[in-house]
């Protein structure tokens, strides 16, 4: 389309940019987002600000978008002198390219925080760019929300240092928004002994699902195991309905907590040795039962001979003839112990 020469006409590139902005806005608006264009006087690598909403009100999440229009961009966003600005911005920054027919997006902040990609683009010098590979559809606002939640989660993680159980639980739940950040799993592992029961259970679940390699590298010692067993389960001599056991919270919650602990232990090479130490040193019949049951279940899972388990279970006089130990030995004789507390 040739320029008309009329006053105020700004050329084909201007129209291409306007179409690209409209396309990005339409997708975001369809998802219920609030969108505002950045004034030209403030345009230093950002074209749109996006606020997320729910059915009732605006949410405390915002993002920024850089938009390019026209086929000359070849579905890529030139980095130019915006590398640090986009990578370290307090808001997650996305890039959108629209060629007049189709649009594509990329998470610029996440891409530039990837050390491998960032180094690769640095090696490309002034012509460095980021490919926009995802189609401009409802996956775009979904990714914006996910990026905002990741940023929010980083702030919430500080509550792992809080003494308040609700704040601790919120922090552990927030960790799920950062599944690929190894520092998060490391922080949860370090804080296990300081967390309340509900937060401890959730932290163990997170470690099992997202950081099995960390569990293998940093197994639980006997002291930590004793703390975890005591926290997730308690003894109450006034409860005669269940021999030897009194569950904290609901029965299902306690069972779930122990399942998470078991899933952690079967990933740790030294787990059997630590469970043996707990069983032999504890004065709590509840902890003795739990550590013995876990020991037998771990041996069953690993398909190891049970001779050593029998020796351990009968080596402590005060536990050797309890109802729970006799049941465990019977289950072992029948082929093993499936974890079921």
TORFIFI-222737 format. One record per residue (C-alpha): residue number from 1; residue in one letter; x, y, z. Coordinates in Angstrom, 3 decimals. Layout:
<atoms>
(atom NUM, 'A', (X, Y, Z))
...
</atoms>
This chain:
<atoms>
(atom 1, 'X', (0.000, 0.000, 0.000))
(atom 2, 'X', (1.581, 3.252, -1.114))
(atom 3, 'X', (1.603, 6.316, 1.097))
(atom 4, 'X', (-1.207, 8.756, 0.323))
(atom 5, 'X', (0.887, 11.759, 1.286))
(atom 6, 'X', (-2.020, 13.036, 3.343))
(atom 7, 'X', (-1.208, 14.962, 6.527))
(atom 8, 'X', (-1.082, 12.663, 9.531))
(atom 9, 'X', (-0.529, 9.463, 7.501))
(atom 10, 'X', (2.374, 7.590, 9.081))
(atom 11, 'X', (3.036, 4.810, 6.620))
(atom 12, 'X', (2.626, 1.081, 6.305))
(atom 13, 'X', (4.896, 0.218, 9.231))
(atom 14, 'X', (2.744, 2.322, 11.556))
(atom 15, 'X', (-0.350, 0.418, 10.421))
(atom 16, 'X', (1.432, -2.911, 10.883))
(atom 17, 'X', (2.372, -1.964, 14.442))
(atom 18, 'X', (-1.212, -0.870, 15.184))
(atom 19, 'X', (-2.574, -4.168, 13.857))
(atom 20, 'X', (-0.082, -6.089, 15.987))
(atom 21, 'X', (-1.028, -4.138, 19.102))
(atom 22, 'X', (-4.724, -4.741, 18.421))
(atom 23, 'X', (-4.140, -8.483, 17.932))
(atom 24, 'X', (-2.262, -8.790, 21.230))
(atom 25, 'X', (-4.850, -6.711, 23.063))
(atom 26, 'X', (-7.756, -8.740, 21.667))
(atom 27, 'X', (-6.341, -12.021, 23.001))
(atom 28, 'X', (-5.626, -10.531, 26.418))
(atom 29, 'X', (-9.027, -8.841, 26.642))
(atom 30, 'X', (-10.728, -12.108, 25.702))
(atom 31, 'X', (-9.097, -13.642, 28.788))
(atom 32, 'X', (-10.488, -10.889, 31.005))
(atom 33, 'X', (-7.244, -8.931, 31.340))
(atom 34, 'X', (-7.070, -5.173, 31.598))
(atom 35, 'X', (-4.689, -3.722, 28.997))
(atom 36, 'X', (-3.248, -0.238, 28.617))
(atom 37, 'X', (-0.888, 0.993, 25.909))
(atom 38, 'X', (2.358, 2.558, 27.075))
(atom 39, 'X', (2.530, 6.242, 26.029))
(atom 40, 'X', (5.156, 6.961, 23.390))
(atom 41, 'X', (7.002, 9.228, 25.837))
(atom 42, 'X', (7.498, 6.192, 28.075))
(atom 43, 'X', (8.171, 3.642, 25.334))
(atom 44, 'X', (11.595, 2.221, 26.217))
(atom 45, 'X', (11.040, -1.382, 25.166))
(atom 46, 'X', (7.505, -1.911, 26.454))
(atom 47, 'X', (4.273, -1.354, 24.522))
(atom 48, 'X', (1.542, -2.773, 26.798))
(atom 49, 'X', (0.894, -3.140, 30.507))
(atom 50, 'X', (-1.391, -6.032, 31.441))
(atom 51, 'X', (-3.348, -6.464, 34.680))
(atom 52, 'X', (-4.971, -9.817, 35.487))
(atom 53, 'X', (-8.497, -10.065, 36.840))
(atom 54, 'X', (-10.832, -12.699, 38.237))
(atom 55, 'X', (-14.605, -12.798, 38.381))
(atom 56, 'X', (-14.727, -10.318, 41.236))
(atom 57, 'X', (-11.863, -7.868, 40.922))
(atom 58, 'X', (-8.407, -7.070, 39.652))
(atom 59, 'X', (-5.644, -9.341, 40.954))
(atom 60, 'X', (-2.214, -8.256, 42.261))
(atom 61, 'X', (-0.551, -9.443, 39.054))
(atom 62, 'X', (0.849, -7.312, 36.225))
(atom 63, 'X', (3.029, -7.960, 33.195))
(atom 64, 'X', (4.501, -5.989, 30.294))
(atom 65, 'X', (4.551, -6.750, 26.571))
(atom 66, 'X', (6.799, -5.641, 23.716))
(atom 67, 'X', (4.935, -5.804, 20.384))
(atom 68, 'X', (6.311, -5.822, 16.848))
(atom 69, 'X', (4.257, -5.774, 13.642))
(atom 70, 'X', (5.077, -6.746, 10.068))
(atom 71, 'X', (6.693, -9.659, 8.252))
(atom 72, 'X', (10.137, -8.029, 8.312))
(atom 73, 'X', (10.652, -9.194, 11.911))
(atom 74, 'X', (10.544, -12.861, 10.854))
(atom 75, 'X', (8.810, -13.817, 14.117))
(atom 76, 'X', (11.743, -12.567, 16.191))
(atom 77, 'X', (12.123, -9.802, 18.776))
(atom 78, 'X', (15.399, -7.900, 18.457))
(atom 79, 'X', (17.081, -7.543, 21.857))
(atom 80, 'X', (19.085, -4.410, 21.127))
(atom 81, 'X', (20.008, -2.628, 24.355))
(atom 82, 'X', (17.033, -4.097, 26.253))
(atom 83, 'X', (18.712, -7.298, 27.484))
(atom 84, 'X', (19.140, -6.308, 31.136))
(atom 85, 'X', (15.937, -4.247, 31.122))
(atom 86, 'X', (13.754, -7.196, 30.067))
(atom 87, 'X', (15.693, -9.846, 31.982))
(atom 88, 'X', (15.683, -8.055, 35.352))
(atom 89, 'X', (12.442, -6.069, 35.134))
(atom 90, 'X', (10.212, -6.180, 38.217))
(atom 91, 'X', (7.382, -7.276, 35.889))
(atom 92, 'X', (7.583, -10.340, 33.637))
(atom 93, 'X', (8.100, -9.110, 30.066))
(atom 94, 'X', (6.686, -10.868, 26.989))
(atom 95, 'X', (7.298, -10.329, 23.294))
(atom 96, 'X', (4.673, -10.540, 20.531))
(atom 97, 'X', (5.270, -10.466, 16.770))
(atom 98, 'X', (2.348, -10.236, 14.342))
(atom 99, 'X', (2.940, -10.409, 10.592))
(atom 100, 'X', (-0.509, -9.158, 9.586))
(atom 101, 'X', (-2.073, -12.624, 9.519))
(atom 102, 'X', (-0.626, -14.640, 12.391))
(atom 103, 'X', (0.888, -13.735, 15.736))
(atom 104, 'X', (3.404, -15.446, 18.000))
(atom 105, 'X', (4.698, -14.805, 21.505))
(atom 106, 'X', (7.669, -15.536, 23.784))
(atom 107, 'X', (8.455, -14.978, 27.465))
(atom 108, 'X', (11.384, -12.578, 27.121))
(atom 109, 'X', (12.211, -12.447, 30.826))
(atom 110, 'X', (12.303, -16.211, 31.248))
(atom 111, 'X', (14.242, -16.708, 28.013))
(atom 112, 'X', (16.908, -14.170, 28.932))
(atom 113, 'X', (17.194, -15.670, 32.438))
(atom 114, 'X', (18.074, -19.012, 30.888))
(atom 115, 'X', (21.876, -18.940, 31.132))
(atom 116, 'X', (22.408, -21.012, 27.991))
(atom 117, 'X', (20.052, -18.950, 25.836))
(atom 118, 'X', (21.293, -15.669, 27.289))
(atom 119, 'X', (24.917, -16.565, 26.508))
(atom 120, 'X', (23.965, -17.673, 23.009))
(atom 121, 'X', (22.197, -14.389, 22.260))
(atom 122, 'X', (25.107, -12.432, 23.712))
(atom 123, 'X', (27.446, -14.198, 21.283))
(atom 124, 'X', (25.243, -13.020, 18.412))
(atom 125, 'X', (26.151, -9.416, 19.177))
(atom 126, 'X', (24.026, -6.440, 18.086))
(atom 127, 'X', (21.836, -8.638, 15.877))
(atom 128, 'X', (20.745, -10.876, 18.784))
(atom 129, 'X', (17.053, -11.686, 18.961))
(atom 130, 'X', (14.539, -13.979, 20.656))
(atom 131, 'X', (12.287, -16.242, 18.589))
(atom 132, 'X', (8.544, -16.016, 19.201))
(atom 133, 'X', (7.459, -19.606, 18.680))
(atom 134, 'X', (4.123, -19.908, 20.512))
(atom 135, 'X', (0.922, -19.055, 18.597))
(atom 136, 'X', (-0.936, -15.940, 19.693))
(atom 137, 'X', (-3.967, -17.651, 21.209))
(atom 138, 'X', (-5.297, -18.242, 24.721))
(atom 139, 'X', (-1.990, -19.854, 25.656))
(atom 140, 'X', (-0.606, -16.309, 25.779))
(atom 141, 'X', (-2.702, -14.938, 28.694))
(atom 142, 'X', (-2.286, -18.309, 30.435))
(atom 143, 'X', (1.494, -17.921, 30.220))
(atom 144, 'X', (1.242, -14.334, 31.464))
(atom 145, 'X', (-0.643, -15.571, 34.530))
(atom 146, 'X', (1.886, -18.335, 35.155))
(atom 147, 'X', (4.783, -15.876, 34.933))
(atom 148, 'X', (3.068, -13.469, 37.331))
(atom 149, 'X', (2.434, -16.282, 39.805))
(atom 150, 'X', (6.110, -17.239, 39.651))
(atom 151, 'X', (7.113, -13.676, 40.506))
(atom 152, 'X', (4.578, -13.565, 43.332))
(atom 153, 'X', (5.821, -16.927, 44.610))
(atom 154, 'X', (9.346, -15.583, 45.063))
(atom 155, 'X', (8.019, -13.031, 47.538))
(atom 156, 'X', (5.850, -15.610, 49.318))
(atom 157, 'X', (8.840, -17.939, 49.779))
(atom 158, 'X', (10.199, -15.553, 52.407))
(atom 159, 'X', (7.414, -16.788, 54.679))
(atom 160, 'X', (9.283, -20.071, 55.055))
(atom 161, 'X', (11.127, -18.052, 57.722))
(atom 162, 'X', (7.882, -17.171, 59.502))
(atom 163, 'X', (6.699, -18.897, 62.688))
(atom 164, 'X', (3.068, -18.650, 61.561))
(atom 165, 'X', (1.721, -21.947, 60.184))
(atom 166, 'X', (-0.580, -20.283, 57.631))
(atom 167, 'X', (2.262, -18.233, 56.211))
(atom 168, 'X', (4.485, -21.305, 56.066))
(atom 169, 'X', (1.851, -23.280, 54.151))
(atom 170, 'X', (1.357, -20.372, 51.744))
(atom 171, 'X', (5.102, -20.284, 51.126))
(atom 172, 'X', (5.335, -24.016, 50.402))
(atom 173, 'X', (2.344, -23.851, 48.036))
(atom 174, 'X', (4.016, -20.913, 46.287))
(atom 175, 'X', (7.066, -23.116, 45.707))
(atom 176, 'X', (5.006, -25.158, 43.250))
(atom 177, 'X', (5.048, -22.177, 40.886))
(atom 178, 'X', (8.841, -22.518, 40.651))
(atom 179, 'X', (9.297, -26.205, 39.803))
(atom 180, 'X', (12.429, -25.729, 37.717))
(atom 181, 'X', (14.352, -23.585, 40.184))
(atom 182, 'X', (16.734, -25.844, 42.169))
(atom 183, 'X', (17.178, -23.152, 44.820))
(atom 184, 'X', (13.570, -23.565, 45.900))
(atom 185, 'X', (13.929, -27.281, 46.621))
(atom 186, 'X', (17.183, -26.584, 48.452))
(atom 187, 'X', (15.458, -23.992, 50.640))
(atom 188, 'X', (12.608, -26.378, 51.495))
(atom 189, 'X', (15.102, -29.094, 52.401))
(atom 190, 'X', (16.979, -26.714, 54.702))
(atom 191, 'X', (13.804, -25.555, 56.472))
(atom 192, 'X', (12.194, -28.955, 57.131))
(atom 193, 'X', (13.001, -28.980, 60.847))
(atom 194, 'X', (11.521, -25.491, 61.369))
(atom 195, 'X', (8.176, -26.009, 59.632))
(atom 196, 'X', (4.836, -26.830, 61.250))
(atom 197, 'X', (3.199, -30.157, 60.471))
(atom 198, 'X', (1.017, -29.100, 57.534))
(atom 199, 'X', (3.864, -27.169, 55.916))
(atom 200, 'X', (6.250, -30.082, 56.507))
(atom 201, 'X', (3.909, -32.507, 54.744))
(atom 202, 'X', (3.532, -30.195, 51.752))
(atom 203, 'X', (7.292, -29.608, 51.604))
(atom 204, 'X', (7.942, -33.357, 51.510))
(atom 205, 'X', (5.407, -33.734, 48.700))
(atom 206, 'X', (7.140, -30.974, 46.743))
(atom 207, 'X', (10.548, -32.618, 47.196))
(atom 208, 'X', (9.263, -36.023, 46.086))
(atom 209, 'X', (7.619, -34.697, 42.949))
(atom 210, 'X', (10.024, -32.025, 41.842))
(atom 211, 'X', (13.423, -32.674, 43.413))
(atom 212, 'X', (14.117, -36.431, 43.712))
(atom 213, 'X', (17.744, -35.778, 42.783))
(atom 214, 'X', (18.131, -33.485, 45.806))
(atom 215, 'X', (16.699, -36.184, 48.077))
(atom 216, 'X', (19.258, -38.619, 46.726))
(atom 217, 'X', (22.135, -36.172, 47.277))
(atom 218, 'X', (21.052, -35.012, 50.732))
(atom 219, 'X', (19.410, -37.928, 52.570))
(atom 220, 'X', (17.740, -37.514, 55.950))
(atom 221, 'X', (19.872, -38.444, 58.951))
(atom 222, 'X', (18.444, -40.191, 62.010))
(atom 223, 'X', (17.995, -36.937, 63.959))
(atom 224, 'X', (15.957, -35.341, 61.164))
(atom 225, 'X', (13.917, -38.522, 60.708))
(atom 226, 'X', (13.057, -38.541, 64.397))
(atom 227, 'X', (11.899, -34.914, 64.166))
(atom 228, 'X', (9.775, -35.621, 61.079))
(atom 229, 'X', (8.143, -38.722, 62.552))
(atom 230, 'X', (7.369, -36.925, 65.802))
(atom 231, 'X', (5.913, -33.942, 63.988))
(atom 232, 'X', (3.760, -35.903, 61.553))
(atom 233, 'X', (2.455, -38.355, 64.164))
(atom 234, 'X', (1.956, -38.277, 67.955))
(atom 235, 'X', (1.450, -40.612, 70.882))
(atom 236, 'X', (-1.555, -40.355, 73.188))
(atom 237, 'X', (-1.918, -42.925, 75.967))
(atom 238, 'X', (-5.543, -41.906, 76.527))
(atom 239, 'X', (-6.565, -43.163, 73.093))
(atom 240, 'X', (-7.478, -46.841, 73.364))
(atom 241, 'X', (-9.341, -47.109, 70.082))
(atom 242, 'X', (-6.166, -47.645, 68.077))
(atom 243, 'X', (-3.368, -49.592, 69.813))
(atom 244, 'X', (-0.335, -47.387, 70.098))
(atom 245, 'X', (-1.386, -44.687, 67.664))
(atom 246, 'X', (-3.008, -41.290, 67.810))
(atom 247, 'X', (-3.110, -39.337, 64.549))
(atom 248, 'X', (-2.597, -35.598, 64.484))
(atom 249, 'X', (-5.272, -33.824, 62.490))
(atom 250, 'X', (-7.469, -36.019, 60.342))
(atom 251, 'X', (-6.548, -39.646, 59.757))
(atom 252, 'X', (-6.289, -39.123, 56.004))
(atom 253, 'X', (-4.024, -36.083, 56.400))
(atom 254, 'X', (-1.671, -38.039, 58.646))
(atom 255, 'X', (-1.577, -40.975, 56.254))
(atom 256, 'X', (-0.842, -38.621, 53.371))
(atom 257, 'X', (2.010, -37.043, 55.329))
(atom 258, 'X', (3.546, -40.430, 56.043))
(atom 259, 'X', (3.170, -41.441, 52.408))
(atom 260, 'X', (5.161, -38.359, 51.388))
(atom 261, 'X', (7.880, -39.261, 53.900))
(atom 262, 'X', (7.993, -42.843, 52.618))
(atom 263, 'X', (8.307, -41.629, 49.020))
(atom 264, 'X', (11.259, -39.503, 50.115))
(atom 265, 'X', (12.975, -42.380, 51.912))
(atom 266, 'X', (12.854, -44.892, 49.074))
(atom 267, 'X', (14.908, -42.407, 47.023))
(atom 268, 'X', (17.676, -42.248, 49.638))
(atom 269, 'X', (20.394, -44.886, 49.655))
(atom 270, 'X', (21.080, -44.607, 53.402))
(atom 271, 'X', (17.449, -44.594, 54.510))
(atom 272, 'X', (17.488, -48.126, 55.948))
(atom 273, 'X', (20.473, -47.388, 58.171))
(atom 274, 'X', (18.892, -44.176, 59.500))
(atom 275, 'X', (15.565, -45.910, 60.204))
(atom 276, 'X', (17.416, -48.629, 62.126))
(atom 277, 'X', (19.086, -45.980, 64.274))
(atom 278, 'X', (15.763, -44.299, 65.029))
(atom 279, 'X', (14.117, -47.609, 65.961))
(atom 280, 'X', (16.933, -48.604, 68.307))
(atom 281, 'X', (17.329, -45.250, 70.075))
(atom 282, 'X', (13.776, -43.938, 70.480))
(atom 283, 'X', (11.899, -44.177, 73.758))
(atom 284, 'X', (8.586, -43.404, 72.064))
(atom 285, 'X', (6.537, -46.516, 71.152))
(atom 286, 'X', (4.809, -44.551, 68.416))
(atom 287, 'X', (8.112, -43.629, 66.747))
(atom 288, 'X', (9.334, -47.207, 67.177))
(atom 289, 'X', (6.290, -48.534, 65.325))
(atom 290, 'X', (6.576, -45.983, 62.520))
(atom 291, 'X', (10.312, -46.416, 61.982))
(atom 292, 'X', (9.951, -50.220, 62.053))
(atom 293, 'X', (7.078, -50.149, 59.579))
(atom 294, 'X', (8.958, -47.787, 57.258))
(atom 295, 'X', (12.089, -49.928, 57.496))
(atom 296, 'X', (10.189, -53.073, 56.482))
(atom 297, 'X', (8.402, -51.201, 53.673))
(atom 298, 'X', (11.674, -49.780, 52.318))
(atom 299, 'X', (13.230, -53.261, 52.257))
(atom 300, 'X', (10.140, -54.540, 50.444))
(atom 301, 'X', (10.313, -51.717, 47.885))
(atom 302, 'X', (14.014, -52.326, 47.270))
(atom 303, 'X', (13.479, -56.116, 47.114))
(atom 304, 'X', (16.156, -56.819, 49.734))
(atom 305, 'X', (16.423, -59.880, 52.022))
(atom 306, 'X', (14.481, -59.446, 55.273))
(atom 307, 'X', (16.954, -61.133, 57.623))
(atom 308, 'X', (18.412, -57.820, 58.770))
(atom 309, 'X', (14.947, -56.299, 59.311))
(atom 310, 'X', (13.982, -59.233, 61.562))
(atom 311, 'X', (17.174, -58.745, 63.561))
(atom 312, 'X', (16.492, -55.019, 63.989))
(atom 313, 'X', (12.840, -55.449, 64.980))
(atom 314, 'X', (13.683, -58.030, 67.654))
(atom 315, 'X', (16.884, -56.382, 68.920))
(atom 316, 'X', (15.194, -53.909, 71.272))
(atom 317, 'X', (13.538, -55.673, 74.201))
(atom 318, 'X', (10.968, -52.966, 74.858))
(atom 319, 'X', (9.629, -53.172, 71.267))
(atom 320, 'X', (10.319, -56.773, 70.292))
(atom 321, 'X', (7.081, -58.257, 71.685))
(atom 322, 'X', (4.605, -55.446, 71.057))
(atom 323, 'X', (1.471, -56.107, 69.053))
(atom 324, 'X', (2.731, -53.876, 66.227))
(atom 325, 'X', (6.114, -55.606, 65.956))
(atom 326, 'X', (4.526, -59.067, 65.950))
(atom 327, 'X', (2.235, -57.934, 63.103))
(atom 328, 'X', (5.203, -56.582, 61.122))
(atom 329, 'X', (7.155, -59.826, 61.536))
(atom 330, 'X', (4.121, -61.798, 60.403))
(atom 331, 'X', (3.762, -59.623, 57.290))
(atom 332, 'X', (7.466, -60.062, 56.526))
(atom 333, 'X', (7.099, -63.844, 56.787))
(atom 334, 'X', (4.260, -63.644, 54.269))
(atom 335, 'X', (6.400, -61.881, 51.679))
(atom 336, 'X', (6.887, -58.247, 52.693))
(atom 337, 'X', (5.261, -55.052, 53.924))
(atom 338, 'X', (3.434, -52.764, 51.534))
(atom 339, 'X', (3.462, -49.267, 52.959))
(atom 340, 'X', (0.036, -48.705, 54.508))
(atom 341, 'X', (-0.281, -46.782, 57.769))
</atoms>
